[in-house]
Amino acid sequence: MTGILRRMGEHALLIETGALAESHRLDAELRRLGIKGVEEIVPGPESVLVVVSGGDLEVIWEQVELMVGEKGTPGQATGWEPAEVVVEVEYDGADLTAVAELTGLGVDEVIARHSGSSFVVGWLGFAPGFAYLVGLDPVLAVPRLEVPRTSVPAGSVAIAGGYSAIYPAASPGGWRLLGRTTTRVWDVEADPPSLLQPGTRVRMVPA
């Protein structure tokens, strides 16, 4: 257990998983168990943060430690299978031609490589429901805009660095826009509000 589980202040603990896939499996297992007193579970690239509210942190520590110890490595023994979401994309984004020029590809090839990428939701951040999608074709790893837009429409499908994303709501943003989708990825009345949960597979399909 050394180096795997540690305290993070008075109301949280951190499990070091060492890999994104393990973070996703552990996140799914913790949510399935529904440990009393756990307020929030935040998976990251190589760790999972467990935030406690109204519960005994020491008791929760023991429960998580036992669960991780029984499995050898976090999530190793679970039968968890990630969900898949299919997203139809209208590839008419404002930066599509610029991305083609930056990569030396034709526009059709940019679309083919983006829609052919095997995306997985790595984690959520930046804004509610904003999912960082890993698995982008490395050829499409272009930099962000030097000057971000003051407003990017909800549903915009974009790339930046080695990631892709779907803007859940209108917001400022510097990612390069490839297209748009009508798929609603954030709904405050849904449970959970975010359609794209960590570990979810995402398949982009040209509309």
CYANA upper distance limits for C-alpha pairs under 8 A (distance plus 0.5 A):
  1 MET  CA      5 LEU  CA      7.17
  1 MET  CA     65 GLU  CA      8.25
  1 MET  CA     69 GLY  CA      7.47
  3 GLY  CA     16 GLU  CA      7.53
  4 ILE  CA     14 LEU  CA      8.37
  4 ILE  CA     15 ILE  CA      5.84
  4 ILE  CA     16 GLU  CA      5.12
  4 ILE  CA     17 THR  CA      7.30
  5 LEU  CA     13 LEU  CA      7.55
  5 LEU  CA     14 LEU  CA      6.16
  5 LEU  CA     15 ILE  CA      4.97
  5 LEU  CA     16 GLU  CA      6.74
  5 LEU  CA     65 GLU  CA      7.73
  6 ARG  CA     13 LEU  CA      6.14
  6 ARG  CA     14 LEU  CA      5.85
  6 ARG  CA     15 ILE  CA      7.13
  7 ARG  CA     12 ALA  CA      6.77
  7 ARG  CA     13 LEU  CA      4.88
  7 ARG  CA     14 LEU  CA      6.70
  8 MET  CA     12 ALA  CA      5.51
  8 MET  CA     13 LEU  CA      5.40
  8 MET  CA     14 LEU  CA      6.81
  9 GLY  CA     13 LEU  CA      8.18
 11 HIS  CA     51 VAL  CA      6.46
 11 HIS  CA     52 VAL  CA      5.66
 11 HIS  CA     53 SER  CA      7.31
 11 HIS  CA     57 LEU  CA      7.30
 12 ALA  CA     49 LEU  CA      7.42
 12 ALA  CA     50 VAL  CA      5.93
 12 ALA  CA     51 VAL  CA      4.84
 12 ALA  CA     52 VAL  CA      6.06
 12 ALA  CA     57 LEU  CA      7.94
 13 LEU  CA     49 LEU  CA      6.45
 13 LEU  CA     50 VAL  CA      5.84
 13 LEU  CA     51 VAL  CA      7.24
 13 LEU  CA     61 TRP  CA      7.96
 14 LEU  CA     47 SER  CA      7.24
 14 LEU  CA     48 VAL  CA      6.26
 14 LEU  CA     49 LEU  CA      5.10
 14 LEU  CA     50 VAL  CA      6.75
 15 ILE  CA     47 SER  CA      5.98
 15 ILE  CA     48 VAL  CA      5.71
 15 ILE  CA     49 LEU  CA      6.99
 16 GLU  CA     46 GLU  CA      6.55
 16 GLU  CA     47 SER  CA      4.82
 16 GLU  CA     48 VAL  CA      7.10
 17 THR  CA     22 GLU  CA      6.29
 17 THR  CA     23 SER  CA      6.32
 17 THR  CA     46 GLU  CA      5.64
 17 THR  CA     47 SER  CA      5.46
 17 THR  CA     48 VAL  CA      7.76
 17 THR  CA     73 THR  CA      7.97
 17 THR  CA     74 PRO  CA      6.77
 18 GLY  CA     22 GLU  CA      7.76
 18 GLY  CA     23 SER  CA      8.43
 18 GLY  CA     45 PRO  CA      8.32
 18 GLY  CA     46 GLU  CA      4.97
 18 GLY  CA     47 SER  CA      7.18
 19 ALA  CA     23 SER  CA      6.88
 19 ALA  CA     45 PRO  CA      6.66
 19 ALA  CA     46 GLU  CA      5.12
 19 ALA  CA     47 SER  CA      8.04
 20 LEU  CA     24 HIS  CA      6.83
 20 LEU  CA     44 GLY  CA      7.31
 20 LEU  CA     45 PRO  CA      4.96
 20 LEU  CA     46 GLU  CA      5.86
 20 LEU  CA     47 SER  CA      8.18
 20 LEU  CA    122 GLY  CA      7.56
 21 ALA  CA     25 ARG  CA      6.84
 21 ALA  CA    199 GLY  CA      7.87
 22 GLU  CA     26 LEU  CA      6.59
 22 GLU  CA     46 GLU  CA      8.20
 22 GLU  CA     74 PRO  CA      6.52
 22 GLU  CA     75 GLY  CA      6.56
 22 GLU  CA     76 GLN  CA      7.93
 23 SER  CA     27 ASP  CA      6.49
 23 SER  CA     43 PRO  CA      6.18
 23 SER  CA     44 GLY  CA      7.00
 23 SER  CA     45 PRO  CA      7.35
 23 SER  CA     46 GLU  CA      6.76
 23 SER  CA     47 SER  CA      6.28
 23 SER  CA     48 VAL  CA      6.41
 23 SER  CA     74 PRO  CA      7.98
 23 SER  CA     75 GLY  CA      8.37
 24 HIS  CA     28 ALA  CA      6.70
 24 HIS  CA     43 PRO  CA      7.14
 24 HIS  CA    198 PRO  CA      6.68
 24 HIS  CA    199 GLY  CA      5.76
 25 ARG  CA     29 GLU  CA      6.72
 25 ARG  CA     74 PRO  CA      7.70
 25 ARG  CA     75 GLY  CA      5.30
 25 ARG  CA     76 GLN  CA      8.05
 25 ARG  CA     78 THR  CA      7.77
 25 ARG  CA     80 TRP  CA      7.11
 25 ARG  CA    199 GLY  CA      8.34
 26 LEU  CA     30 LEU  CA      6.56
 26 LEU  CA     48 VAL  CA      8.06
 26 LEU  CA     74 PRO  CA      6.05
 26 LEU  CA     75 GLY  CA      5.17
 27 ASP  CA     31 ARG  CA      6.73
 27 ASP  CA     41 ILE  CA      7.30
 27 ASP  CA     42 VAL  CA      8.07
 27 ASP  CA     43 PRO  CA      6.71
 27 ASP  CA     48 VAL  CA      7.42
 28 ALA  CA     32 ARG  CA      6.63
 28 ALA  CA     80 TRP  CA      7.63
 29 GLU  CA     33 LEU  CA      6.70
 29 GLU  CA     75 GLY  CA      7.28
 29 GLU  CA     78 THR  CA      7.66
 29 GLU  CA     80 TRP  CA      8.21
 30 LEU  CA     34 GLY  CA      6.76
 30 LEU  CA     35 ILE  CA      7.66
 30 LEU  CA     41 ILE  CA      8.41
 31 ARG  CA     35 ILE  CA      8.31
 31 ARG  CA     41 ILE  CA      8.32
 34 GLY  CA     38 VAL  CA      8.09
 35 ILE  CA     60 ILE  CA      7.93
 36 LYS  CA     55 GLY  CA      7.31
 37 GLY  CA     52 VAL  CA      6.17
 37 GLY  CA     53 SER  CA      6.07
 37 GLY  CA     54 GLY  CA      5.96
 37 GLY  CA     55 GLY  CA      4.54
 37 GLY  CA     56 ASP  CA      7.61
 37 GLY  CA     60 ILE  CA      8.22
 38 VAL  CA     50 VAL  CA      7.32
 38 VAL  CA     51 VAL  CA      6.46
 38 VAL  CA     52 VAL  CA      5.05
 38 VAL  CA     53 SER  CA      6.70
 38 VAL  CA     55 GLY  CA      7.57
 38 VAL  CA     60 ILE  CA      8.46
 39 GLU  CA     50 VAL  CA      8.21
 39 GLU  CA     51 VAL  CA      6.06
 39 GLU  CA     52 VAL  CA      5.73
 39 GLU  CA     53 SER  CA      6.00
 40 GLU  CA     50 VAL  CA      6.51
 40 GLU  CA     51 VAL  CA      5.52
 40 GLU  CA     52 VAL  CA      7.56
 41 ILE  CA     48 VAL  CA      7.43
 41 ILE  CA     49 LEU  CA      6.26
 41 ILE  CA     50 VAL  CA      5.26
 41 ILE  CA     51 VAL  CA      6.80
 42 VAL  CA     48 VAL  CA      6.09
 42 VAL  CA     49 LEU  CA      5.47
 42 VAL  CA     50 VAL  CA      7.01
 43 PRO  CA     47 SER  CA      6.59
 43 PRO  CA     48 VAL  CA      4.74
 43 PRO  CA     49 LEU  CA      6.74
 43 PRO  CA    123 TRP  CA      6.91
 43 PRO  CA    198 PRO  CA      7.76
 44 GLY  CA     48 VAL  CA      6.28
 44 GLY  CA     49 LEU  CA      8.36
 44 GLY  CA    122 GLY  CA      7.76
 44 GLY  CA    123 TRP  CA      6.48
 45 PRO  CA    122 GLY  CA      7.41
 45 PRO  CA    123 TRP  CA      8.04
 52 VAL  CA     56 ASP  CA      8.37
 52 VAL  CA     57 LEU  CA      7.09
 55 GLY  CA     60 ILE  CA      8.12
 56 ASP  CA     60 ILE  CA      6.79
 57 LEU  CA     61 TRP  CA      6.41
 58 GLU  CA     62 GLU  CA      6.81
 59 VAL  CA     63 GLN  CA      6.89
 60 ILE  CA     64 VAL  CA      6.65
 61 TRP  CA     65 GLU  CA      6.38
 62 GLU  CA     66 LEU  CA      6.49
 63 GLN  CA     67 MET  CA      6.71
 64 VAL  CA     68 VAL  CA      6.59
 65 GLU  CA     69 GLY  CA      6.37
 66 LEU  CA     70 GLU  CA      6.48
 67 MET  CA     71 LYS  CA      7.00
 68 VAL  CA     72 GLY  CA      6.77
 68 VAL  CA     73 THR  CA      6.69
 68 VAL  CA     74 PRO  CA      5.72
 68 VAL  CA     75 GLY  CA      7.89
 69 GLY  CA     73 THR  CA      7.67
 71 LYS  CA     75 GLY  CA      7.10
 71 LYS  CA     76 GLN  CA      6.29
 71 LYS  CA     77 ALA  CA      6.20
 72 GLY  CA     76 GLN  CA      7.54
 82 PRO  CA    199 GLY  CA      6.31
 82 PRO  CA    200 THR  CA      5.78
 82 PRO  CA    201 ARG  CA      7.13
 83 ALA  CA    199 GLY  CA      8.14
 83 ALA  CA    200 THR  CA      5.54
 83 ALA  CA    201 ARG  CA      6.57
 84 GLU  CA    200 THR  CA      6.16
 84 GLU  CA    201 ARG  CA      4.98
 84 GLU  CA    202 VAL  CA      6.20
 84 GLU  CA    203 ARG  CA      7.87
 85 VAL  CA    196 LEU  CA      8.28
 85 VAL  CA    200 THR  CA      7.67
 85 VAL  CA    201 ARG  CA      6.71
 85 VAL  CA    202 VAL  CA      5.42
 85 VAL  CA    203 ARG  CA      6.78
 86 VAL  CA    202 VAL  CA      6.41
 86 VAL  CA    203 ARG  CA      5.31
 86 VAL  CA    204 MET  CA      6.59
 86 VAL  CA    205 VAL  CA      7.52
 87 VAL  CA    181 THR  CA      7.56
 87 VAL  CA    183 THR  CA      6.89
 87 VAL  CA    202 VAL  CA      7.62
 87 VAL  CA    203 ARG  CA      6.58
 87 VAL  CA    204 MET  CA      5.43
 87 VAL  CA    205 VAL  CA      6.47
 88 GLU  CA    181 THR  CA      6.49
 88 GLU  CA    182 THR  CA      8.11
 88 GLU  CA    183 THR  CA      7.84
 88 GLU  CA    204 MET  CA      6.47
 88 GLU  CA    205 VAL  CA      5.25
 88 GLU  CA    206 PRO  CA      6.20
 88 GLU  CA    207 ALA  CA      5.69
 89 VAL  CA    157 VAL  CA      8.05
 89 VAL  CA    179 GLY  CA      6.77
 89 VAL  CA    180 ARG  CA      6.03
 89 VAL  CA    181 THR  CA      5.32
 89 VAL  CA    182 THR  CA      8.45
 89 VAL  CA    204 MET  CA      7.00
 89 VAL  CA    205 VAL  CA      6.38
 89 VAL  CA    206 PRO  CA      5.44
 89 VAL  CA    207 ALA  CA      5.69
 90 GLU  CA    179 GLY  CA      5.85
 90 GLU  CA    180 ARG  CA      5.82
 90 GLU  CA    181 THR  CA      6.70
 90 GLU  CA    206 PRO  CA      6.54
 90 GLU  CA    207 ALA  CA      5.67
 91 TYR  CA     96 LEU  CA      8.28
 91 TYR  CA    111 ILE  CA      7.53
 91 TYR  CA    178 LEU  CA      6.28
 91 TYR  CA    179 GLY  CA      4.62
 91 TYR  CA    180 ARG  CA      7.12
 91 TYR  CA    206 PRO  CA      7.27
 91 TYR  CA    207 ALA  CA      8.22
 92 ASP  CA     96 LEU  CA      7.41
 92 ASP  CA    178 LEU  CA      6.83
 92 ASP  CA    179 GLY  CA      5.29
 92 ASP  CA    180 ARG  CA      7.81
 93 GLY  CA    156 SER  CA      8.45
 93 GLY  CA    157 VAL  CA      8.42
 93 GLY  CA    177 LEU  CA      5.42
 93 GLY  CA    178 LEU  CA      4.61
 93 GLY  CA    179 GLY  CA      4.45
 93 GLY  CA    180 ARG  CA      7.42
 94 ALA  CA    176 ARG  CA      8.37
 94 ALA  CA    177 LEU  CA      6.23
 94 ALA  CA    178 LEU  CA      7.24
 94 ALA  CA    179 GLY  CA      8.11
 95 ASP  CA     99 VAL  CA      6.57
 95 ASP  CA    176 ARG  CA      6.02
 95 ASP  CA    177 LEU  CA      5.51
 95 ASP  CA    178 LEU  CA      6.40
 96 LEU  CA    100 ALA  CA      6.85
 96 LEU  CA    107 VAL  CA      7.28
 96 LEU  CA    110 VAL  CA      8.34
 96 LEU  CA    176 ARG  CA      8.26
 96 LEU  CA    177 LEU  CA      7.06
 96 LEU  CA    178 LEU  CA      5.41
 96 LEU  CA    179 GLY  CA      8.18
 97 THR  CA    101 GLU  CA      6.83
 97 THR  CA    107 VAL  CA      6.77
 98 ALA  CA    102 LEU  CA      6.64
 99 VAL  CA    103 THR  CA      6.61
 99 VAL  CA    110 VAL  CA      8.09
 99 VAL  CA    140 LEU  CA      8.09
 99 VAL  CA    142 VAL  CA      7.70
 99 VAL  CA    176 ARG  CA      8.13
100 ALA  CA    104 GLY  CA      6.28
100 ALA  CA    105 LEU  CA      5.41
100 ALA  CA    106 GLY  CA      6.01
100 ALA  CA    107 VAL  CA      5.94
100 ALA  CA    110 VAL  CA      6.75
101 GLU  CA    105 LEU  CA      7.10
101 GLU  CA    106 GLY  CA      8.24
102 LEU  CA    142 VAL  CA      7.70
103 THR  CA    139 VAL  CA      7.10
103 THR  CA    140 LEU  CA      7.09
103 THR  CA    142 VAL  CA      8.10
105 LEU  CA    109 GLU  CA      6.50
105 LEU  CA    110 VAL  CA      6.87
106 GLY  CA    110 VAL  CA      6.88
107 VAL  CA    111 ILE  CA      6.88
108 ASP  CA    112 ALA  CA      6.64
109 GLU  CA    113 ARG  CA      6.50
110 VAL  CA    114 HIS  CA      6.58
110 VAL  CA    140 LEU  CA      7.91
111 ILE  CA    115 SER  CA      6.50
111 ILE  CA    206 PRO  CA      8.38
112 ALA  CA    116 GLY  CA      6.25
113 ARG  CA    117 SER  CA      6.63
113 ARG  CA    137 ASP  CA      6.78
113 ARG  CA    140 LEU  CA      8.28
114 HIS  CA    136 LEU  CA      7.31
114 HIS  CA    137 ASP  CA      7.18
114 HIS  CA    140 LEU  CA      8.10
114 HIS  CA    204 MET  CA      8.03
115 SER  CA    203 ARG  CA      7.56
115 SER  CA    204 MET  CA      5.30
115 SER  CA    205 VAL  CA      6.27
115 SER  CA    206 PRO  CA      7.41
116 GLY  CA    203 ARG  CA      8.46
116 GLY  CA    204 MET  CA      7.94
117 SER  CA    135 GLY  CA      6.65
117 SER  CA    136 LEU  CA      5.90
117 SER  CA    137 ASP  CA      6.15
117 SER  CA    203 ARG  CA      8.17
117 SER  CA    204 MET  CA      8.43
118 SER  CA    135 GLY  CA      5.87
118 SER  CA    136 LEU  CA      7.48
118 SER  CA    201 ARG  CA      8.02
118 SER  CA    202 VAL  CA      7.67
118 SER  CA    203 ARG  CA      7.25
119 PHE  CA    133 LEU  CA      6.19
119 PHE  CA    134 VAL  CA      6.00
119 PHE  CA    135 GLY  CA      5.21
119 PHE  CA    136 LEU  CA      7.02
119 PHE  CA    201 ARG  CA      6.28
119 PHE  CA    202 VAL  CA      5.57
119 PHE  CA    203 ARG  CA      6.95
120 VAL  CA    133 LEU  CA      5.89
120 VAL  CA    134 VAL  CA      5.90
120 VAL  CA    135 GLY  CA      6.93
120 VAL  CA    198 PRO  CA      8.20
120 VAL  CA    199 GLY  CA      6.37
120 VAL  CA    200 THR  CA      6.09
120 VAL  CA    201 ARG  CA      4.93
120 VAL  CA    202 VAL  CA      6.27
121 VAL  CA    131 ALA  CA      6.54
121 VAL  CA    132 TYR  CA      6.34
121 VAL  CA    133 LEU  CA      5.09
121 VAL  CA    134 VAL  CA      6.83
121 VAL  CA    196 LEU  CA      7.14
121 VAL  CA    197 GLN  CA      7.02
121 VAL  CA    198 PRO  CA      5.38
121 VAL  CA    199 GLY  CA      5.66
121 VAL  CA    200 THR  CA      5.83
121 VAL  CA    201 ARG  CA      6.96
121 VAL  CA    202 VAL  CA      7.76
122 GLY  CA    131 ALA  CA      7.66
122 GLY  CA    132 TYR  CA      6.07
122 GLY  CA    133 LEU  CA      6.18
122 GLY  CA    134 VAL  CA      6.38
122 GLY  CA    198 PRO  CA      6.00
122 GLY  CA    199 GLY  CA      6.77
123 TRP  CA    131 ALA  CA      6.41
123 TRP  CA    132 TYR  CA      6.15
123 TRP  CA    133 LEU  CA      8.25
123 TRP  CA    197 GLN  CA      8.12
123 TRP  CA    198 PRO  CA      5.72
123 TRP  CA    199 GLY  CA      8.46
124 LEU  CA    128 PRO  CA      8.06
124 LEU  CA    129 GLY  CA      6.95
124 LEU  CA    130 PHE  CA      6.02
124 LEU  CA    131 ALA  CA      5.02
124 LEU  CA    132 TYR  CA      6.58
124 LEU  CA    197 GLN  CA      8.26
124 LEU  CA    198 PRO  CA      7.68
125 GLY  CA    129 GLY  CA      7.95
125 GLY  CA    130 PHE  CA      6.20
125 GLY  CA    131 ALA  CA      7.09
125 GLY  CA    132 TYR  CA      7.90
126 PHE  CA    130 PHE  CA      6.84
128 PRO  CA    168 PRO  CA      7.94
128 PRO  CA    186 TRP  CA      8.00
128 PRO  CA    194 SER  CA      8.24
129 GLY  CA    168 PRO  CA      6.29
129 GLY  CA    185 VAL  CA      7.12
129 GLY  CA    186 TRP  CA      5.87
129 GLY  CA    193 PRO  CA      8.01
129 GLY  CA    194 SER  CA      5.51
129 GLY  CA    195 LEU  CA      8.10
129 GLY  CA    196 LEU  CA      7.77
130 PHE  CA    165 ALA  CA      7.58
130 PHE  CA    166 ILE  CA      7.35
130 PHE  CA    167 TYR  CA      6.67
130 PHE  CA    168 PRO  CA      6.38
131 ALA  CA    165 ALA  CA      6.51
131 ALA  CA    166 ILE  CA      7.61
131 ALA  CA    196 LEU  CA      6.99
131 ALA  CA    197 GLN  CA      8.21
131 ALA  CA    198 PRO  CA      8.41
132 TYR  CA    163 TYR  CA      6.78
132 TYR  CA    164 SER  CA      6.87
132 TYR  CA    165 ALA  CA      6.12
133 LEU  CA    163 TYR  CA      5.97
133 LEU  CA    164 SER  CA      5.56
133 LEU  CA    165 ALA  CA      6.26
133 LEU  CA    202 VAL  CA      8.48
134 VAL  CA    162 GLY  CA      7.51
134 VAL  CA    163 TYR  CA      5.83
134 VAL  CA    164 SER  CA      7.38
135 GLY  CA    162 GLY  CA      8.17
135 GLY  CA    163 TYR  CA      7.69
136 LEU  CA    140 LEU  CA      7.48
136 LEU  CA    141 ALA  CA      7.94
136 LEU  CA    162 GLY  CA      6.48
136 LEU  CA    163 TYR  CA      6.33
136 LEU  CA    164 SER  CA      7.08
137 ASP  CA    141 ALA  CA      7.80
137 ASP  CA    162 GLY  CA      8.39
138 PRO  CA    162 GLY  CA      7.13
140 LEU  CA    159 ILE  CA      8.35
140 LEU  CA    162 GLY  CA      7.95
141 ALA  CA    159 ILE  CA      8.05
141 ALA  CA    160 ALA  CA      6.86
141 ALA  CA    161 GLY  CA      5.11
141 ALA  CA    162 GLY  CA      5.24
141 ALA  CA    163 TYR  CA      7.84
142 VAL  CA    159 ILE  CA      7.96
142 VAL  CA    160 ALA  CA      6.19
142 VAL  CA    161 GLY  CA      5.71
142 VAL  CA    162 GLY  CA      8.00
143 PRO  CA    160 ALA  CA      5.98
143 PRO  CA    161 GLY  CA      5.73
144 ARG  CA    148 PRO  CA      8.44
144 ARG  CA    159 ILE  CA      8.47
144 ARG  CA    160 ALA  CA      5.68
144 ARG  CA    161 GLY  CA      7.40
144 ARG  CA    174 GLY  CA      5.96
144 ARG  CA    175 TRP  CA      5.59
144 ARG  CA    176 ARG  CA      6.84
145 LEU  CA    174 GLY  CA      5.56
145 LEU  CA    175 TRP  CA      6.78
145 LEU  CA    176 ARG  CA      7.14
146 GLU  CA    174 GLY  CA      8.00
147 VAL  CA    174 GLY  CA      7.32
148 PRO  CA    172 PRO  CA      7.41
148 PRO  CA    173 GLY  CA      5.81
148 PRO  CA    174 GLY  CA      4.44
148 PRO  CA    175 TRP  CA      8.05
149 ARG  CA    172 PRO  CA      6.11
149 ARG  CA    173 GLY  CA      5.91
149 ARG  CA    174 GLY  CA      6.42
150 THR  CA    171 SER  CA      7.67
150 THR  CA    172 PRO  CA      4.97
150 THR  CA    173 GLY  CA      7.23
151 SER  CA    170 ALA  CA      6.66
151 SER  CA    171 SER  CA      5.43
151 SER  CA    172 PRO  CA      4.81
151 SER  CA    173 GLY  CA      7.15
152 VAL  CA    156 SER  CA      7.50
152 VAL  CA    167 TYR  CA      8.06
152 VAL  CA    170 ALA  CA      5.82
152 VAL  CA    171 SER  CA      5.84
152 VAL  CA    172 PRO  CA      6.20
152 VAL  CA    173 GLY  CA      6.60
153 PRO  CA    167 TYR  CA      7.75
153 PRO  CA    169 ALA  CA      7.22
153 PRO  CA    170 ALA  CA      5.01
153 PRO  CA    171 SER  CA      7.49
154 ALA  CA    166 ILE  CA      8.34
154 ALA  CA    167 TYR  CA      5.73
154 ALA  CA    168 PRO  CA      5.86
154 ALA  CA    169 ALA  CA      4.63
154 ALA  CA    170 ALA  CA      5.03
154 ALA  CA    171 SER  CA      8.16
155 GLY  CA    166 ILE  CA      6.24
155 GLY  CA    167 TYR  CA      5.73
155 GLY  CA    168 PRO  CA      6.50
155 GLY  CA    169 ALA  CA      7.52
155 GLY  CA    180 ARG  CA      5.86
155 GLY  CA    181 THR  CA      5.60
155 GLY  CA    182 THR  CA      6.66
155 GLY  CA    183 THR  CA      7.48
155 GLY  CA    184 ARG  CA      7.63
155 GLY  CA    185 VAL  CA      8.41
156 SER  CA    166 ILE  CA      6.02
156 SER  CA    167 TYR  CA      5.80
156 SER  CA    177 LEU  CA      7.08
156 SER  CA    178 LEU  CA      8.20
156 SER  CA    179 GLY  CA      6.41
156 SER  CA    180 ARG  CA      4.80
156 SER  CA    181 THR  CA      6.97
157 VAL  CA    164 SER  CA      7.83
157 VAL  CA    165 ALA  CA      6.33
157 VAL  CA    166 ILE  CA      5.08
157 VAL  CA    167 TYR  CA      7.16
157 VAL  CA    177 LEU  CA      6.41
157 VAL  CA    178 LEU  CA      6.26
157 VAL  CA    179 GLY  CA      5.58
157 VAL  CA    180 ARG  CA      5.60
157 VAL  CA    181 THR  CA      7.44
158 ALA  CA    164 SER  CA      6.06
158 ALA  CA    165 ALA  CA      5.89
158 ALA  CA    166 ILE  CA      6.85
158 ALA  CA    167 TYR  CA      8.33
158 ALA  CA    175 TRP  CA      6.23
158 ALA  CA    176 ARG  CA      5.69
158 ALA  CA    177 LEU  CA      4.83
158 ALA  CA    178 LEU  CA      5.88
158 ALA  CA    179 GLY  CA      7.51
159 ILE  CA    163 TYR  CA      6.17
159 ILE  CA    164 SER  CA      4.71
159 ILE  CA    165 ALA  CA      6.83
159 ILE  CA    175 TRP  CA      6.07
159 ILE  CA    176 ARG  CA      5.81
159 ILE  CA    177 LEU  CA      7.21
159 ILE  CA    178 LEU  CA      7.86
160 ALA  CA    164 SER  CA      6.95
160 ALA  CA    175 TRP  CA      5.66
160 ALA  CA    176 ARG  CA      6.77
166 ILE  CA    185 VAL  CA      8.13
167 TYR  CA    171 SER  CA      8.34
168 PRO  CA    184 ARG  CA      7.70
168 PRO  CA    185 VAL  CA      6.13
168 PRO  CA    186 TRP  CA      5.97
169 ALA  CA    186 TRP  CA      8.14
184 ARG  CA    195 LEU  CA      8.06
185 VAL  CA    194 SER  CA      6.29
185 VAL  CA    195 LEU  CA      5.33
185 VAL  CA    196 LEU  CA      6.95
186 TRP  CA    193 PRO  CA      6.06
186 TRP  CA    194 SER  CA      5.23
186 TRP  CA    195 LEU  CA      6.67
187 ASP  CA    193 PRO  CA      5.29
187 ASP  CA    194 SER  CA      7.00
187 ASP  CA    195 LEU  CA      8.42
188 VAL  CA    193 PRO  CA      5.40
188 VAL  CA    194 SER  CA      8.48
189 GLU  CA    193 PRO  CA      6.89
190 ALA  CA    194 SER  CA      8.18
196 LEU  CA    200 THR  CA      6.74
